[in-house]
Amino acid sequence: MAVSGQQRRPVVVLYERIADAIHQGTYPPGSTLPSEPRLAGELGVSRPALREALLLLQEDGLLSVRRGVGRTVNDRPPRRGYEHIQPLEELLSPGSPLRVRPLLRAVEEPTDFTTQHLLAPAGAELQFWESLLAGEGTAAALSHEWAAAEEVLDLAHPAFADALRAAPAPAFSMLAVLVGASRGLTLTGHSGVSATLLGQRRGEQLGRAADTPAVLVTQVVRVDDTPILAAKHMLPTGAPAMPVLQSN
């Protein structure tokens, strides 16, 4: 599937508008955002679209939800947790990997998530892959994966850069492509696990209700000290169990 810089998701544009307002001090740290109806009116968007963007901002650590108060702006992003590097389609289904169905292959400008985790400067072009992972007729997970800018990959991991340019078969995740291009090269990973809700758009993609509880796994993979891939994996209730390796 061809990569196109024109395929920017509307929710990302809305996300960036709110994130910019936070960074510019319109909503300073510790402040409470206006109610959804009021904020939707101020931004000229629908409440479902706003709710999706707010959910992403919450997942990325810019916002917190406080019972009886509403959404407040965080002072700093949260710390992240466990490590393990293995394509999710293999991790969730050992011996018989889940099928990977590409939903979108595009180029996106950085958001706060990719700026934080890939150290991407403003105006950078990042390859973005959105994929649905499915087992026996059931959608098990939704993956969003971003690669570092091409000029960064050419220096840090040219084999991965070449693999992405070669337009690999769509039946693989970006992480699977990275692992396949890293024979003999040491990768390090940092991941975190948190609880969230699917939201309307992702619920539709997974065939589940918008208020379905889900596990959100964030992941960053590095070569030496250079981050080259960042991802979000959404696993709704009922998805295959994900083993977590812990060590001290």
C-alpha positions in Angstrom: 0.0 0.0 0.0 1.4 3.4 -1.0 2.5 5.8 1.8 0.8 9.1 1.4 1.5 12.3 3.4 -2.1 13.4 2.8 -3.7 10.7 5.0 -3.8 12.5 8.3 -6.4 11.3 10.7 -8.8 14.1 11.8 -8.4 13.0 15.4 -4.7 13.7 15.2 -5.3 17.2 13.9 -7.7 17.8 16.8 -5.3 16.2 19.3 -2.6 18.6 18.1 -4.8 21.7 18.5 -5.5 20.8 22.1 -1.9 19.9 22.8 -0.7 23.2 21.3 -3.2 25.0 23.6 -1.7 23.2 26.6 1.9 24.0 25.6 1.0 27.6 24.9 -0.5 28.1 28.3 -4.1 28.3 27.3 -4.6 25.3 29.6 -1.7 25.5 32.1 -0.5 22.6 34.3 -3.0 21.8 37.0 -5.9 23.5 35.3 -9.2 21.9 34.5 -10.4 21.7 30.9 -13.8 23.1 30.1 -16.7 20.6 30.0 -17.0 18.5 26.8 -20.0 20.5 25.5 -18.3 23.8 26.0 -14.9 22.7 24.7 -16.5 21.1 21.6 -18.3 24.4 21.0 -15.1 26.4 21.4 -13.2 24.2 19.0 -16.1 23.8 16.5 -16.0 20.0 16.6 -18.4 17.2 17.5 -18.4 15.7 21.0 -17.5 12.1 19.7 -14.5 13.5 17.9 -13.5 15.6 20.9 -13.9 12.6 23.2 -11.5 10.5 21.0 -8.8 13.3 21.0 -9.2 13.7 24.8 -8.8 10.0 25.3 -5.5 10.0 23.3 -4.2 13.0 25.3 -5.0 11.1 28.5 -3.2 8.0 27.2 -0.2 10.1 26.3 0.0 11.6 29.8 -1.0 15.2 29.0 -4.3 14.9 30.9 -5.7 13.1 33.9 -9.3 12.4 34.8 -10.3 13.3 38.4 -13.7 12.1 39.8 -15.9 15.1 40.5 -13.4 17.5 38.9 -13.0 16.6 35.2 -10.0 16.5 33.0 -6.9 18.3 34.4 -3.6 19.1 32.7 -0.6 17.1 34.0 2.7 18.7 35.2 4.8 16.0 33.4 4.2 12.8 31.5 4.0 9.5 33.5 6.9 7.0 33.8 6.5 3.8 31.9 7.1 0.2 32.9 8.0 -3.3 31.6 10.2 -4.5 28.8 9.9 -7.2 26.2 10.7 -7.1 22.4 8.5 -9.4 20.3 6.0 -8.6 17.6 2.5 -8.5 19.2 1.0 -10.9 16.7 3.5 -13.6 18.0 3.4 -12.5 21.6 -0.4 -12.9 21.8 -0.5 -16.2 19.9 2.7 -18.3 20.2 3.2 -20.9 17.5 0.4 -19.5 15.4 0.7 -15.7 14.9 -2.3 -13.6 14.6 -3.2 -12.2 11.2 -2.1 -8.6 10.6 -4.5 -6.6 8.4 -3.3 -3.2 7.4 -5.8 -0.4 7.9 -3.6 2.6 7.0 0.0 3.2 5.9 0.7 6.9 5.9 3.1 9.7 6.8 2.3 11.9 9.8 3.8 14.9 11.5 4.8 14.4 15.2 2.3 14.5 18.0 3.3 14.8 21.7 3.5 11.0 21.8 6.0 10.7 19.0 7.8 13.9 20.0 8.3 12.4 23.5 9.2 8.9 22.5 10.9 9.3 19.2 12.4 12.7 19.9 10.9 13.8 16.6 11.3 17.6 15.8 8.4 19.7 14.5 7.9 19.2 10.8 9.5 15.7 10.7 7.8 13.0 8.6 7.2 9.8 10.4 5.8 6.6 8.8 2.6 5.5 10.5 1.1 2.0 10.3 -2.4 1.2 11.7 -3.1 -2.5 11.8 -5.8 -4.9 13.0 -4.6 -8.1 14.6 -7.1 -11.0 14.4 -7.4 -14.6 15.4 -10.2 -17.0 14.3 -12.6 -14.4 13.0 -12.2 -12.2 16.0 -10.3 -8.9 16.2 -7.8 -9.2 19.1 -5.9 -6.0 19.0 -5.4 -2.6 17.2 -1.8 -1.4 16.7 -0.5 2.0 15.9 3.2 2.1 15.0 5.5 5.0 14.1 9.0 4.8 12.7 11.6 7.5 13.4 12.3 10.0 10.6 14.0 8.5 7.5 17.2 10.4 8.1 17.5 9.1 11.6 16.9 5.5 10.5 19.5 5.9 7.7 22.1 6.6 10.4 20.9 4.4 13.3 19.5 1.4 11.5 19.9 1.5 7.7 18.6 -2.1 7.3 15.3 -1.1 8.9 15.1 2.0 6.7 15.7 -0.1 3.6 13.1 -2.6 4.7 10.5 0.1 5.1 11.4 1.6 1.8 11.0 -1.8 0.1 7.2 -1.7 1.0 7.2 -5.1 2.9 4.3 -7.4 2.6 1.3 -6.0 4.5 0.8 -9.1 6.6 3.4 -8.0 9.1 3.5 -5.4 11.8 6.2 -2.7 11.7 7.9 -4.3 14.7 8.0 -7.6 12.9 9.8 -5.8 10.0 12.2 -4.2 12.5 13.0 -7.5 14.2 13.5 -9.2 10.8 15.9 -6.4 9.7 17.9 -6.6 13.0 19.8 -9.9 12.8 22.9 -9.6 14.8 21.9 -6.1 16.1 21.0 -5.5 19.7 17.6 -3.8 20.3 16.4 -2.5 23.6 12.8 -1.9 24.5 10.8 0.1 27.0 7.1 -0.5 27.4 4.2 0.5 29.7 0.8 -1.0 30.4 -2.3 1.0 31.5 -6.1 0.7 31.5 -8.3 2.7 29.2 -11.5 2.6 27.1 -11.7 1.8 23.4 -13.5 5.0 22.4 -15.9 5.3 19.4 -13.5 4.9 16.4 -11.4 2.1 17.8 -14.5 0.4 19.1 -15.9 0.4 15.5 -12.6 -1.0 14.2 -12.5 -3.8 16.7 -16.3 -4.5 16.5 -16.8 -3.6 20.2 -18.7 -0.9 22.1 -17.0 2.4 22.7 -17.0 2.0 26.5 -15.3 -1.5 26.3 -12.4 -1.6 28.8 -9.0 -2.2 27.2 -5.4 -2.6 28.0 -3.1 0.0 26.4 0.5 -1.1 25.8 3.0 1.6 24.8 6.3 0.6 23.4 9.6 2.2 22.3 12.4 0.4 20.7 16.0 1.7 20.4 19.3 1.0 18.8 21.9 2.1 21.3 20.4 5.3 22.6 18.4 6.2 19.5 14.7 5.5 19.5 13.6 4.1 16.1 10.1 2.8 16.7 7.2 3.8 19.0 3.9 2.0 19.2 0.5 1.8 20.9 -1.3 -1.5 21.1 -4.9 -1.6 22.2 -6.2 -4.9 23.6 -9.9 -5.0 24.5 -11.5 -7.2 27.1 -11.5 -10.7 25.8 -8.3 -10.4 23.8 -5.7 -13.3 24.2 -3.7 -13.1 27.4 -0.5 -11.2 27.1 2.5 -12.6 29.1 4.4 -10.0 31.0 8.1 -10.6 31.9 9.3 -8.8 35.0 12.8 -8.7 36.4 14.8 -6.8 39.0 
